[in-house]
Amino acid sequence: MRKPMRKAAMSSIFRIAKRDARVVFIGSDLGAGTLEDMRREMPERWFMEGVSEQSIIGMAAGLAMEGYLPYVNTIATFLTRRCYEQIAIDLALHKLPVRLIATGGGGVYAPLGPTHMAVEDLGIMRSLPNMTVVAPADAPEMERVLDASLDVAGPMYIRVAKGGEPVVSLAEGFEMGKSAMLRKGRDVLFACTGVMAAHALRAAEMLAGDGIDAGVLHLHTLKPLDESGIIAAARGARLVVSVEEHTIIGGLGSAVAEVLAESDVRARLVRMGLPDRFSRDYGNQENVLRVAGLLPDNLRDRVREQLRLPMAV
């Protein structure tokens, strides 16, 4: 069953607010009806501000200094590019527990063009000291992330996808900062994050038909990164392929490369992500992924190419 990830995030905020009086919600010019139940039952803990993203980061910082646990929600590009200095200085520098719920990570807002495509958000957020960075694979994992967010020290960036993604995450064993082995494999390891976990799993199924045993390691937490989990999963593989809906610079692929470069693992690494340029198209999210070669058949073909196997026809 497919569930909208943003709806799961919003309902989780209301759910955890019922059991933790520190939780407050701050939105930036969001649509009518956003967390309407919480607005009715807890009006003193529900704030909808105007188009003033930089100001609401300061507002959240002030509330956090008074002992509250603010959950801030708006479009991912507005949270990251527009508010970077406020997030760095007001939140990260002071290790304030503010949760940034970033709607529309990756190519979700591709119809609106490069101004709305958050394709470098994970890289710039993980470069900030004290910042936890998370990209759930589906709605149930988003709910687990929000539950765990109550106990995370310092600020936290949570990437929200479009919604309706297939459920591929594991129901048991979720732990912030730990990876999840979605599929074991001997020959190839896909290291993925966020919604790309579903594409990597599909590619692994295709490769199984070609006699290639591919594993899928989902890294829902990019920071702190599960370095030991990556090394253990990559050991013995002929090829490691990082897969992300993010520019090839600074995101998951860069993080995995840093880990492997300082380890004794000798597997070759191929990074698959969006190219280092602003999008030239106004198509939909799938079109963005297709152009970048990030759909399951693209992943399969790249593996076959790297292993010097005949291409599928």
Secondary structure, DSSP 8 states (H G I E B T S, - for coil): ----HHHHHHHHHHHHHHH-TTEEEEEES--TTTTHHHHHH-GGGEEEE-S-HHHHHHHHHHHHHTT-EEEEEEEHHHHHTTTHHHIIIIIITTT---EEEEES-BTTTGGG-TTS-BSSHHHHHHTSTT-EEE--SSHHHHHHHHHHHTT--S-EEEEE--S-----S-SS---TT--EEEE--SSEEEEE-TTHHHHHHHHHHHHHHTT--EEEEE-SEEES--HHHHHHHHTT-SEEEEEEEEESSSSHHHHHHHHHHTSS---EEEEEEE-SS-------HHHHHHHHT-SHHHHHHHHHHHTT-----
